Amino acid sequence: MKTLKPFVSIAVVAALLTPRPAHAWGERGHDIVTRVAVRLLAAKVAKGTPLATQLGRKEFMLGHLSNVPDIVWRNQGEAIENMNAPTHFLDIEYISPEVAFGTIPMTPAAALARMKELCATPPKGYVCPARDGAPPDESSAGTAPWRTAQLFRMTVESLKASRAGEKTDSAAVDRALLTAGVMSHFVGDLGNPYHTTRNYDGWETGQGGIHSYFESAMVSSYRLALDQEVFEAAFSGRGLERIVRRIPAAERPSLSRDPLALTMALALDSYSHLDALNALDVKFALLTPSGNGPDGRRIGAQRRDAAEMRFKFHQITVERLAAAAEVLANLWLIAWEDAGRPDFKDYRSFAYPVGPEFIPPDYLIAK
């Protein structure tokens, strides 16, 4: 009989000394979400369209761009990271303790007002996101849906610009591909349950280190067949159907095409899987709970080897990656349609933005 080996979480001292980490899914997970979305366009969502053809030619570049916010932008200094980090998550409990679509603020300003209200008169169980005595700001709960909406809009604008003249403006298409690829990262983030909760790394429940165990170590341990399984799950369309149903029926026809509404619904769908995911960890993977050492420093949980436990988490892993890919493919299609369905007929370019400049959030109130 094969012996189960313990896996020791590394996120111990770093969790105390650094801001919230921006990673979700790790490199492989983000790449899978993006490339499955490309294949989904070609096979179903936008089959036979110029969009599916053009994105298919750029599949691996888009996969690379999906990891830029976690890798390139996280290494450009503290000032950029302070802007970058909150764009990767949405801690729903801070802005909507009811965890329902109808109660989620739809602007950063409204989210801030809601947090101030809740902090002033907290309902039972509410934890105010104030840090070091400072009141919450617009980014305290995270801004991933608004970040997605920003990059969606930039993609539409560039695609429109690409067809303004008699011939396709290749530079404008390059810009559209850049923002579409980077946008995929934040859609992928919101497909991960641990990017929708304040207990994002399990420290509140004695599961410290669960974030990287689930989304990085586990996903990285898979054989290549994982990509195909995620594609087949996404092709079924069940994830998107479930996500859209989270939008009130009366508003569904319009909001199902709204990038902000779709990503908010995706976040809610991800959040609904948290209890099941944490329960799997406790039942099968957890060996020793996390806690504090004699010196007061955090000590991460010990777990069984991720490669040997992944089959216990397999269904939820495939489902979450597929759900994000479905939402992403549909957002790309909507962006292309909103831009007038450009045909890319004269597009010629070998541009490959390996390390693009940081794109600052444009949806926060100027200080």
C-alpha positions as CSV (number, residue, x, y, z in Angstrom):
1,M,0.0,0.0,0.0
2,K,1.3,3.5,-0.9
3,T,2.1,5.6,2.1
4,L,0.6,9.1,2.2
5,K,3.3,11.7,2.6
6,P,2.7,15.0,4.5
7,F,2.8,18.3,2.7
8,V,3.8,21.2,4.8
9,S,2.4,24.6,3.9
10,I,5.2,27.3,3.4
11,A,2.9,30.3,3.9
12,V,3.9,30.9,7.5
13,V,5.9,34.0,8.3
14,A,5.2,35.5,4.9
15,A,1.5,35.7,5.8
16,L,2.3,38.1,8.6
17,L,4.8,40.3,6.9
18,T,3.4,40.8,3.4
19,P,0.1,42.0,2.0
20,R,-2.5,39.6,0.7
21,P,-0.9,37.4,-2.1
22,A,-2.2,37.9,-5.6
23,H,-1.8,34.4,-6.9
24,A,-4.8,32.3,-7.9
25,W,-4.6,28.9,-9.7
26,G,-0.9,29.3,-10.2
27,E,0.5,29.6,-13.7
28,R,-1.0,26.3,-15.0
29,G,-4.5,27.1,-13.8
30,H,-4.6,30.5,-15.4
31,D,-3.2,29.1,-18.6
32,I,-5.8,26.4,-18.7
33,V,-8.7,28.8,-18.2
34,T,-7.5,31.0,-21.0
35,R,-6.6,28.3,-23.6
36,V,-9.8,26.4,-22.9
37,A,-11.7,29.6,-23.5
38,V,-10.0,29.9,-26.8
39,R,-10.9,26.4,-27.8
40,L,-14.4,26.9,-26.6
41,L,-14.8,29.8,-28.9
42,A,-13.7,27.7,-31.9
43,A,-15.8,24.7,-31.0
44,K,-19.0,26.2,-29.8
45,V,-19.4,29.8,-28.5
46,A,-18.2,31.6,-31.7
47,K,-17.6,28.7,-34.1
48,G,-16.7,29.8,-37.6
49,T,-16.2,33.5,-36.7
50,P,-13.2,35.7,-37.4
51,L,-12.9,36.1,-33.6
52,A,-12.5,32.4,-33.0
53,T,-10.0,32.2,-35.8
54,Q,-7.9,35.1,-34.7
55,L,-7.8,34.1,-31.0
56,G,-7.0,30.6,-32.0
57,R,-3.8,31.9,-33.7
58,K,-2.9,33.7,-30.5
59,E,-3.8,31.0,-28.0
60,F,-0.4,30.6,-26.4
61,M,0.3,34.3,-26.3
62,L,-3.1,34.8,-24.5
63,G,-2.1,32.0,-22.1
64,H,1.1,33.9,-21.3
65,L,-0.8,37.2,-20.8
66,S,-3.1,35.5,-18.4
67,N,-0.2,35.2,-16.0
68,V,1.2,38.7,-16.4
69,P,-0.6,40.2,-13.4
70,D,0.8,37.5,-11.1
71,I,4.3,37.5,-12.4
72,V,5.4,40.5,-14.4
73,W,3.4,43.1,-12.5
74,R,4.2,41.7,-9.1
75,N,7.8,42.5,-9.7
76,Q,7.6,46.2,-10.5
77,G,7.9,47.7,-7.0
78,E,5.8,48.4,-4.0
79,A,3.8,51.3,-5.5
80,I,2.5,49.1,-8.4
81,E,1.9,46.1,-6.2
82,N,-0.2,48.3,-3.8
83,M,-2.4,49.0,-6.8
84,N,-2.2,45.5,-8.3
85,A,-2.9,43.3,-5.3
86,P,-6.5,44.3,-4.5
87,T,-7.5,43.8,-8.2
88,H,-7.3,40.0,-7.8
89,F,-10.1,39.2,-5.4
90,L,-13.5,40.2,-4.0
91,D,-14.2,39.4,-0.4
92,I,-17.9,39.2,-0.6
93,E,-18.6,39.1,3.1
94,Y,-17.2,42.6,3.5
95,I,-19.7,44.2,1.1
96,S,-22.6,41.8,1.1
97,P,-23.0,39.7,4.3
98,E,-26.2,38.2,2.7
99,V,-24.0,36.9,-0.1
100,A,-26.7,37.6,-2.8
101,F,-26.5,39.3,-6.1
102,G,-29.2,41.9,-5.3
103,T,-27.3,43.2,-2.3
104,I,-23.8,43.5,-3.8
105,P,-22.8,47.1,-4.5
106,M,-22.1,47.6,-8.2
107,T,-19.5,50.4,-7.9
108,P,-16.4,50.8,-5.8
109,A,-17.9,54.0,-4.2
110,A,-21.0,52.1,-3.2
111,A,-18.9,49.2,-1.9
112,L,-17.0,51.7,0.3
113,A,-20.2,53.3,1.6
114,R,-21.6,49.8,2.4
115,M,-18.4,48.8,4.3
116,K,-18.5,52.0,6.3
117,E,-22.1,51.4,7.2
118,L,-21.5,47.8,8.2
119,C,-18.4,48.8,10.2
120,A,-20.4,51.5,12.1
121,T,-23.2,49.1,13.0
122,P,-21.9,45.6,12.4
123,P,-24.5,42.8,12.1
124,K,-23.8,39.6,14.0
125,G,-20.6,37.9,12.8
126,Y,-19.5,40.8,10.6
127,V,-15.8,41.6,10.6
128,C,-14.8,45.1,9.6
129,P,-12.0,45.2,7.0
130,A,-10.2,48.1,8.8
131,R,-6.5,47.6,9.2
132,D,-4.2,49.0,11.8
133,G,-7.0,51.3,13.0
134,A,-7.5,52.9,9.5
135,P,-11.0,52.8,8.1
136,P,-11.7,50.7,5.0
137,D,-11.1,52.2,1.5
138,E,-12.5,51.3,-1.9
139,S,-10.0,48.4,-2.3
140,S,-10.5,46.8,1.1
141,A,-12.8,44.1,-0.1
142,G,-10.9,43.7,-3.5
143,T,-11.9,45.0,-6.9
144,A,-11.6,42.0,-9.3
145,P,-15.0,42.5,-11.0
146,W,-14.4,46.1,-11.7
147,R,-10.9,45.3,-13.0
148,T,-12.4,42.8,-15.4
149,A,-15.0,45.4,-16.5
150,Q,-12.2,48.0,-17.1
151,L,-10.1,45.6,-19.3
152,F,-13.3,44.5,-21.1
153,R,-14.0,48.1,-22.0
154,M,-10.5,48.7,-23.1
155,T,-10.7,45.6,-25.4
156,V,-13.9,46.9,-27.0
157,E,-12.4,50.3,-27.5
158,S,-9.4,48.9,-29.2
159,L,-11.4,46.6,-31.4
160,K,-13.6,49.5,-32.5
161,A,-10.5,51.5,-33.3
162,S,-9.1,48.7,-35.4
163,R,-11.9,49.0,-37.9
164,A,-12.1,52.8,-38.1
165,G,-10.3,53.1,-41.4
166,E,-10.4,51.3,-44.7
167,K,-8.0,48.7,-43.5
168,T,-7.6,47.0,-40.1
169,D,-5.4,48.9,-37.7
170,S,-3.0,46.1,-36.6
171,A,-1.7,48.1,-33.7
172,A,-5.2,48.5,-32.3
173,V,-5.8,44.8,-32.6
174,D,-2.6,44.2,-30.7
175,R,-3.9,46.4,-27.9
176,A,-7.1,44.5,-27.9
177,L,-5.4,41.2,-27.6
178,L,-3.2,42.5,-24.8
179,T,-6.2,43.6,-22.7
180,A,-8.2,40.6,-23.6
181,G,-5.4,38.3,-22.4
182,V,-4.8,40.2,-19.2
183,M,-8.5,40.3,-18.5
184,S,-8.5,36.5,-18.5
185,H,-6.4,36.5,-15.4
186,F,-9.1,38.3,-13.3
187,V,-11.9,36.1,-14.6
188,G,-9.8,33.1,-13.6
189,D,-9.3,34.6,-10.2
190,L,-13.0,34.9,-9.6
191,G,-13.5,31.3,-10.6
192,N,-11.5,30.3,-7.5
193,P,-13.5,30.1,-4.3
194,Y,-10.6,31.4,-2.2
195,H,-10.6,34.7,-4.1
196,T,-14.1,35.5,-2.9
197,T,-13.7,35.3,0.8
198,R,-11.9,37.1,3.7
199,N,-10.8,33.6,4.9
200,Y,-8.8,33.3,1.6
201,D,-6.0,31.1,3.1
202,G,-7.9,29.2,5.7
203,W,-6.3,30.8,8.8
204,E,-9.7,31.4,10.4
205,T,-10.6,27.7,10.3
206,G,-7.2,26.1,11.2
207,Q,-6.5,25.5,7.5
208,G,-3.7,28.0,6.9
209,G,-2.0,27.4,3.6
210,I,-5.1,25.9,1.8
211,H,-5.0,28.5,-0.9
212,S,-1.7,27.5,-2.5
213,Y,-2.3,23.8,-1.7
214,F,-5.6,23.8,-3.7
215,E,-4.9,26.1,-6.6
216,S,-1.2,25.7,-7.2
217,A,0.3,22.5,-5.8
218,M,-2.8,20.4,-6.6
219,V,-3.3,21.7,-10.1
220,S,0.4,21.6,-11.0
221,S,0.4,17.9,-10.0
222,Y,-2.0,16.8,-12.7
223,R,-1.2,15.0,-15.9
224,L,-1.8,16.7,-19.3
225,A,-5.3,15.2,-19.4
226,L,-6.6,17.9,-17.1
227,D,-6.7,20.4,-20.0
228,Q,-9.1,18.2,-22.0
229,E,-11.3,17.4,-19.0
230,V,-11.7,21.1,-18.3
231,F,-12.6,21.7,-21.9
232,E,-15.2,19.0,-21.9
233,A,-16.8,20.3,-18.8
234,A,-16.8,23.9,-20.2
235,F,-18.3,22.6,-23.5
236,S,-21.3,21.3,-21.6
237,G,-22.3,24.8,-20.8
238,R,-23.7,23.9,-17.4
239,G,-21.4,26.2,-15.5
240,L,-22.4,29.4,-17.4
241,E,-26.1,28.4,-17.1
242,R,-25.8,28.1,-13.4
243,I,-23.9,31.4,-13.1
244,V,-26.4,33.4,-15.2
245,R,-29.2,32.1,-13.0
246,R,-27.7,34.0,-10.1
247,I,-28.8,37.2,-11.8
248,P,-32.4,38.1,-11.1
249,A,-34.7,36.8,-13.9
250,A,-36.1,40.3,-14.7
251,E,-32.6,41.6,-15.3
252,R,-31.0,38.5,-16.9
253,P,-31.5,39.5,-20.6
254,S,-29.4,42.6,-20.3
255,L,-27.1,41.8,-17.4
256,S,-26.0,38.4,-18.9
257,R,-24.1,40.5,-21.4
258,D,-22.7,42.9,-18.8
259,P,-19.1,42.0,-17.8
260,L,-19.5,43.4,-14.3
261,A,-22.7,41.5,-13.6
262,L,-21.3,38.3,-15.1
263,T,-18.2,38.4,-13.0
264,M,-20.1,39.2,-9.9
265,A,-22.3,36.2,-10.5
266,L,-19.2,34.1,-11.1
267,A,-17.8,35.3,-7.8
268,L,-21.1,34.3,-6.0
269,D,-21.0,30.9,-7.7
270,S,-17.4,30.4,-6.5
271,Y,-18.3,31.4,-3.0
272,S,-21.0,28.8,-2.9
273,H,-18.4,26.1,-3.1
274,L,-16.3,27.3,-0.1
275,D,-17.9,25.1,2.5
276,A,-17.6,21.9,0.4
277,L,-14.0,22.7,-0.5
278,N,-13.0,23.3,3.1
279,A,-14.8,20.2,4.2
280,L,-12.8,18.1,1.6
281,D,-9.6,19.5,3.0
282,V,-10.5,18.7,6.6
283,K,-11.7,15.2,5.8
284,F,-9.0,14.0,3.4
285,A,-5.9,16.3,3.3
286,L,-5.4,18.0,6.7
287,L,-3.0,16.3,9.0
288,T,-2.2,19.0,11.5
289,P,-4.2,22.3,11.8
290,S,-2.6,25.6,11.5
291,G,-2.1,27.8,14.5
292,N,0.4,30.0,16.4
293,G,3.8,28.9,17.6
294,P,5.3,29.7,21.0
295,D,6.7,33.0,19.6
296,G,3.3,34.0,18.3
297,R,4.1,33.4,14.7
298,R,1.7,31.6,12.4
299,I,2.4,28.0,11.7
300,G,0.8,26.6,8.5
301,A,-1.2,23.4,8.4
302,Q,0.4,20.1,7.4
303,R,-1.3,18.2,4.6
304,R,-1.0,15.0,2.7
305,D,0.8,15.2,-0.6
306,A,-1.3,17.2,-3.2
307,A,-0.6,14.7,-6.0
308,E,-2.0,11.9,-3.9
309,M,-5.1,13.9,-2.8
310,R,-6.1,15.6,-6.0
311,F,-8.6,12.9,-6.9
312,K,-10.6,13.9,-3.8
313,F,-10.8,17.5,-5.1
314,H,-11.0,16.6,-8.8
315,Q,-14.7,17.4,-9.4
316,I,-14.6,20.8,-7.9
317,T,-11.2,21.7,-9.5
318,V,-12.4,20.9,-13.0
319,E,-15.7,22.6,-12.4
320,R,-14.2,25.9,-11.2
321,L,-11.6,26.0,-14.0
322,A,-14.4,25.2,-16.6
323,A,-16.8,27.8,-15.1
324,A,-14.1,30.6,-15.4
325,A,-13.3,29.5,-19.0
326,E,-17.0,29.6,-20.0
327,V,-17.4,33.1,-18.6
328,L,-14.2,34.3,-20.3
329,A,-15.1,32.9,-23.7
330,N,-18.5,34.6,-23.5
331,L,-17.0,37.9,-22.4
332,W,-14.6,37.8,-25.4
333,L,-17.5,37.1,-27.7
334,I,-19.6,40.0,-26.3
335,A,-16.6,42.4,-26.5
336,W,-16.2,41.5,-30.2
337,E,-19.9,41.9,-30.9
338,D,-20.0,45.2,-29.0
339,A,-17.1,46.4,-31.2
340,G,-19.1,45.7,-34.4
341,R,-17.8,42.2,-35.1
342,P,-14.5,43.2,-36.8
343,D,-13.2,40.7,-39.4
344,F,-9.4,41.2,-38.8
345,K,-9.1,40.9,-42.6
346,D,-5.9,42.9,-42.9
347,Y,-4.5,42.2,-39.5
348,R,-0.7,41.5,-39.7
349,S,1.5,41.5,-36.6
350,F,4.2,39.6,-34.8
351,A,3.7,41.5,-31.6
352,Y,4.2,39.4,-28.5
353,P,4.0,41.5,-25.3
354,V,6.2,39.4,-22.9
355,G,6.3,42.0,-20.2
356,P,3.6,44.7,-20.8
357,E,3.5,47.8,-18.7
358,F,1.2,47.9,-15.7
359,I,-2.3,49.1,-16.5
360,P,-3.5,51.2,-13.5
361,P,-7.1,50.7,-12.3
362,D,-9.2,53.6,-13.6
363,Y,-12.4,53.0,-11.5
364,L,-11.2,54.3,-8.1
365,I,-11.9,57.9,-6.8
366,A,-8.8,60.0,-7.5
367,K,-7.0,60.9,-4.2
